[in-house]
Amino acid sequence: MKLKYASVINFRSIQNVQVSFDPSCRVLVGINESGKSNILRALSMIGNEFSPTPEDIREPLPREQSIKEAYIRFVFTFDKSEMEKVYSILKPKMLSKKTDAPLLTKSGKKLTYHDFCLLRNEGLYHVDILTQKKSPTC
């Protein structure tokens, strides 16, 4: 699993920024009070040590409407073996018992549930600042 990018929306002083991790080496450079520490704080929300608080919601500017969404979304890419593992976890939760039968068609090709899962190689980890909840999704 590889972290591809993180989107930060309405977190502290940050209105909207996307931090890419490709290439994997990054340096944050900026003038004082430009939000470097808040970017690092947002990225730290991926772990269990830090949780969002109401103080993390960005204060709207005087002519802005109230903040309706505030979150950090981490996007990961999976290799084939990791997607096979995701499939093995999701397969028992499928409502249909015919997991090997074609379920849908994409570009004229019939896909089974397994085929479809292998096409999806990204996973999300969403940190909602408003509700203060963290949740992984694939």
N, C-alpha and C positions, 0 to 999 in steps of 0.2 A: 504494500500500500504506500502510495506516495502523495503527499500534500501538493495539490496543483495550484490552488489559489484560495484566498479568503476574501470575502466581501464584508465590509463593515459599513453599516447603515445607522446613522443617528446614535452613535456611541460617543458619549462625552463631547469633545470638541469636533468630532468627525461627522460630517454630514453624509458623505458617500465616497468610499475609496475601495479599490480592489488591489490586493497585494498578491502578485504572482510569485511563485516559488520555482520558476523555470527560467534561467538556471537556478540551481539550488543555493548558491551563495548570494546573500543579500546584505546590503549596508544601508542603514537609514541615515540620511544626511539632511539637515535643514536648520533654519535659523531657530533661535530660542522661541518657545511657545508655539511651534508650528504643528504639534500633534504627534511627534515621534514616540513619546512615552505612552500616549493613548493608543497608538497602533500596537505597541508591545503589550499593553494591558489587554487590549481586545484579543490579541492572539493567545494570551495566557488563559483565556476562557475555555480553551479546548480541554484543559486538564481538570482534575477534581479539586485542586487547591483553591481555585477562585470561582465564584459564582456571581452572576449579575445582580446588581442592586438598583433600586429606583434612582439613585444618584448617577447611575451610568447613562441614563437617558439624556440625550442632547437637549439643551435649552433652545427653543426656537428663537430665531431672530425677531425683532419687533414687528415686522410686517409679515411674518410667516404664520401659517396656521399651526395648530397644535400638532405634536408628533403623533402620528397614527401607527407607525411601525419603527421598530428599532431592533436590530439583530446583527449577529455575526454568523456568516455561513461559510463553513469550511468545505471545500470540494476536494475529494481524493480520487485518484485513479487506481484501479486494481489490475493486476496481471491475470492471465488466464487461470492459474492455479488458485488465486484468491477468489475469482468469480465462481469457480467450481465449488469452493467452500461455501460461498454465499448461497449458491443454488441448493446445496445439500441441507442448509439450514432452512431455506424457504420452501422446499419441496413438500415436506410434511404439512405445511400450513395451507397448501393449495386446496381449494374446495373441490376441484375435479380430481378424480382418481386416475384419469387418463392423461398422465403427465407426458407420455411419449407420443401422443396424438398431436397432429398439427392444430394449433390454436388460432393462428392468425397468418396473414400474408403481408410480406413487406417486399416491395419492388418485384412482385410476381413470384416470390419464393415463399413456400409454406414453411412456417416456423413452429417448432415445438416449444413448450415452456422452457426447456433446457437451452435451445438455440437462442431464444429471446433473452434469457438471463445472460448468456455469454456476450451478446451484443451490447449490453449495458455494462460499461466498465467504470462507472463513476458512483461514488457514494457521497452523501451529504451528512454533515454534522451541523445542526442548527442550534444556535444559542439565541433564544428570544429574550431580549432585554426587558420588554414590557411585562411579560408573564413570569420572567425569571426562571424559565425552564430550558433544559438542554435535551436534544433528542437526535439520535442517529437515524438516517434513512438511506435507502439504496434506490 
